[in-house]
Structure formats: structure tokens, C-alpha cells
């Protein structure tokens, strides 16, 4: 049987491809377990400096598998959220490396919010997004009620969640839900180029940005200013900061390694 998650390395980028195309890459136990293992491996491997998450076939991810994971009547959905969805979103947000979601087709339910948990969300012209939960009597999970209002504002977040309307990738980009909508042709290569670009940047600074953005939702300005100071203090001790300044002065491209500060 083919792996339900294809994991490949392209240079310093780890590519994760959901691989249940006949189910539009709906999430089941096996996929959740594979994703957890894949993100743990990315975190542990210093040679990996960015991740790219995409889907095989015409879908990105149709959310929870309604036949396997959610079939069979009333059940404790909180248990599977505790077991799979929440750890996955937390792991993605806490990963000290950038994640690009390359949304290659429909992103529905938790599949849409899985994309939004990435740092940079790209979608091809033919992709679309739907908070499908309301159609089956659920609420947006996998961080949806957190990500949506922050990205598109309260009015649009409520409309998307309550009406469950499908929006195109173009509209998602126009609303600021995602970073960019790109042409279908050459989409994966273009997304990979973005991930490779991120992988060549100062990894410690990208990790610190993630930490700062993560904290910004709960922090007031004072706490956030203090956090920025602490993170920047650490950045000032990284080899990449020294390299960036040296490259600027020497009028040459910087060669960032992503190495941590000497005294960490
Ligand atoms: O505890 C917990 O786990 C709770 C967590 C919940 C998280 C959630 O994500 S809840 C939301 C679950 N997702 C959905 O409700 C979306 C269901 N899918 C759809 O509404 C539609 O399939 C789409 C809008 C995504 C795409 O529509 P369309 O017309 O392009 O494709 P299709 O024909 O509906 O689907 C193609 C095939 O994929 C089809 O199989 P078939 O008939 O050809 O054998 C369809 O059944 C299958 N498929 C699509 N989505 C799922 C799925 N199979 C299982 N689970 C799915 N989510």
C-alpha cells in the first residue's frame, strides 16, 4: 500500500505530501501519526531548514475523514482533537523552522485550517477554501476560530464559519487569508522555490519570528516589546547576524547557515 504521507528531501527543504488523493487527502489516524512523526523528524534534523506541506491529486486536504475517523454516530470528538489536531497545530506553530503550505486544490474543514497553521500559505488559482464544519454540525477546529478572525477580521471570519461558503484562492489572497495565489502551471515548483528561499535565510531569526508572532495574540504591547528585546538579544549572538552585517559591508550575498548563537 502506498504511504499515506510522502516524505522527501529537496535540498534543505523537507516536503510532506498528503497522499490519499481518492479521498481528497482527508485525515485519518495513519496520516495524523505520519504527520506527527514527520514534523518531529524535521525539528530534530539541523540539515532541514524549511518544510513544505502539500497534497497529491486534485485536493489539498478535505479535513477529517468522514468515513473512517468521523463515521459511526455520536462520539467524543474532543478526544481525537486532543490526540491529533491540537498537537499537530501546536507542533507546526512551535516548529523553529518555517512551514510553507502549498494548497494545490480544495482545502476543507480541518484541511483548510491545517494550511492556515503554516507560516506562508500559497494556493494555486484553482484551489479553494471552505470551513465545511457547519455542514456537518461542527465548529471550526484545528485553530480555525483563532486564525480566521486574525487573518480576515471578525465579520468575514463569522461569515466563512457560519455560512460555510467556499472562497477561491484568489479571494483568499485578496482577503489576506493567505500570502499568495499563484498560477496552476508550475505551482509546486514555485512553492518549492519559496520554501528553498526560506531554507537559505537565517533560520534562527525565522524561528524567533514565529515565537514572537505566536505570542503576539495574547501579549499586550509592553509584553511584546519585552519579548522582541529578548529575542533580538539572542539574534545578536547568532553567526547569521554577523554574516548578514559582514555581507552588507562587503557588498556580497550573505551565506546564512542557520546556526544557533555560540552561548545558547
Ligand atoms: O475529532 C475529530 O476528528 C473532529 C475533527 C473534525 C475536523 C474536520 O475537518 S470536520 C470537516 C470534515 N470535512 C468535510 O466535511 C468536507 C467533506 N468534503 C466535502 O465537502 C467535499 O468533498 C469537498 C467540498 C471537500 C470537495 O467536493 P468535490 O465535489 O470537489 O469532491 P467530492 O466528490 O465530494 O469528493 C471526492 C471524493 O473524496 C469522494 O469520494 P467518492 O464518492 O469519489 O468515492 C468523497 O466522498 C471523498 N471525500 C471528500 N471529502 C472527504 C472524503 N472522504 C472522506 N472524508 C472526507 N472529509
Boltz pocket constraint, residues with backbone or C-beta under 6 A from the ligand:
constraints:
  - pocket:
      binder: B
      contacts: [[A, 21], [A, 22], [A, 23], [A, 24], [A, 26], [A, 62], [A, 63], [A, 64], [A, 65], [A, 66], [A, 67], [A, 69], [A, 70], [A, 76], [A, 77], [A, 78], [A, 79], [A, 80], [A, 81], [A, 106], [A, 108], [A, 109], [A, 110], [A, 111], [A, 130], [A, 132], [A, 133], [A, 135], [A, 136], [A, 138], [A, 141]]
      max_distance: 6.0
